[in-house]
Amino acid sequence: MTLACTDTDLRLGGKTLLAGADITLQPGRVTAILGPNGAGKSTLLSVLGGQRQPDRGQVLLERQPLAVHRPAALALRRALMPQESAVAFDFSAQDIVALGRFPHRRTPSRDEDAIIDGAMALTDVSALAQRVLNTLSGGEKSRVQMARALAQLWDPRPDGRARWLLLDEPTAALDLSHQHAAMRLLRDWAGQGVGIVAVLHDLNLARRYADEVVVLVGGGGVHQGPAAQVLQPALIERVWGMPCQPVVAADGTIQYLFG
């Protein structure tokens, strides 16, 4: 039930956005995609989600090319949360979350409204239900979009196949409390067998909540493995160019001090 890309390159306008990416992801785990600006994090996520086609290599879902999975069937198992969350029309927050149920329109749940309400409650946006999305703050929009993605994947698949949630910087616009709430929520969903793949910038969030990390190095190169093993000071200093000192927090977790 893996999601993988093999020796994958993607170029745009003569510029290489992704080079030699070769990774395998497992459901039931939180995987953080990390790297400096321009390393190809969002590009890798878009390739894994099928939004972009690589110039070389391929994406495999359950050992089959992603292209052989019908879009309608894939939408029942894979949800995407993009960075940008503005929409062209005056949809309410509730309308946006309800869009997550669109792939299920032919075989709807017995209680579609309860799913929408439940997803909004999980991301703490119930009070925003009737607000127009474009009037919300960046953090509020982000939480609404996460609720939409959760609504799309709400129920386990009858055939037992894995569900995948791909998120591009889901914590970037959130305040500190909502960052940790979002990551705890993603961990909970991974515990239900969902494959969570998230682009993150905060190494401390990745170290605390991710099972494994994929670190992209500008110009090519990928480091993949358990978060605790990969996110070592030597690698961090080499990739990000920042001095890094690990410290033990009051709750026993490892955090990094930079500078």
C-alpha positions, 0 to 999 in steps of 0.5 A, spaced: 500 500 500 505 504 499 506 511 495 513 512 491 516 515 486 522 512 483 528 516 480 524 522 479 526 529 475 521 535 474 524 541 470 520 547 468 523 553 463 530 550 463 530 549 471 530 543 475 525 543 480 526 536 482 532 531 481 533 524 482 527 523 487 527 516 490 522 515 496 517 510 498 512 512 503 508 508 508 500 509 510 499 509 517 505 514 518 506 522 518 512 523 513 514 530 513 518 533 507 523 538 509 528 542 505 531 549 504 527 554 499 527 552 492 529 545 494 523 542 491 518 540 497 512 543 494 514 540 487 515 533 490 508 533 493 505 535 487 508 530 483 506 525 489 499 527 488 499 527 481 498 534 479 504 534 475 507 529 471 515 528 472 520 528 466 523 522 468 521 517 473 514 515 475 509 515 481 507 508 484 501 507 488 500 500 490 506 498 485 502 501 480 503 507 476 499 513 478 496 514 471 492 507 471 488 509 477 482 513 475 481 520 477 474 519 480 477 513 484 483 516 486 479 522 489 476 517 494 482 515 497 487 521 496 486 528 498 490 534 497 491 541 501 494 546 497 498 552 500 493 557 496 486 557 499 483 563 496 477 562 491 474 566 486 467 566 489 463 568 495 463 560 498 462 560 506 467 556 510 462 550 510 461 550 503 468 549 502 468 543 507 462 540 503 466 540 497 470 535 500 464 530 499 464 531 492 467 525 490 462 521 494 456 524 491 454 517 487 455 513 494 454 518 499 454 517 507 447 516 511 449 523 514 453 527 510 452 533 514 455 530 520 461 529 516 462 536 515 460 538 522 465 533 524 471 535 520 470 542 522 470 541 529 476 537 528 480 543 526 476 548 530 472 552 525 465 550 527 464 558 529 466 560 522 461 556 518 457 561 515 463 566 514 465 567 507 472 564 506 475 570 503 474 574 509 478 569 513 485 570 516 490 566 513 490 561 519 483 560 519 483 559 511 488 553 512 484 550 518 478 550 513 482 547 507 484 542 512 477 540 514 475 539 507 481 534 506 479 531 512 471 530 510 474 527 503 477 522 507 472 521 513 471 514 512 475 508 511 475 505 505 470 498 504 476 495 500 481 496 506 485 500 501 489 506 504 487 513 504 493 518 503 492 526 505 498 530 502 498 537 505 503 543 503 505 547 509 499 546 513 502 549 519 505 555 515 499 560 517 497 558 524 499 560 531 503 556 535 497 553 539 493 551 532 500 548 529 501 543 535 493 542 534 494 540 527 500 536 528 496 532 533 490 531 529 495 529 523 498 524 528 491 521 530 489 520 523 496 516 521 494 512 527 487 510 524 492 508 518 492 514 513 498 516 510 500 523 512 505 527 507 506 534 509 511 539 507 513 543 513 518 548 515 519 548 522 524 542 524 522 542 531 515 540 529 517 535 524 522 532 530 516 532 535 510 529 530 513 526 524 515 518 524 520 520 518 522 525 514 524 526 507 530 532 507 531 535 500 537 538 498 538 544 493 541 541 487 539 534 488 539 529 493 534 526 498 535 524 505 529 519 508 529 515 514 526 516 521 526 523 524 530 522 530 535 519 525 535 523 520 535 530 523 542 530 526 545 537 527 551 535 522 545 534 517 541 540 519 547 545 519 550 542 512 543 543 509 540 549 512 547 553 513 545 554 521 548 552 527 544 547 531 544 545 538 539 539 540 536 540 547 531 536 551 525 540 553 521 539 559 516 534 556 522 529 554 522 531 547 528 533 543 528 540 540 533 544 536 536 551 538 539 555 532 544 561 531 
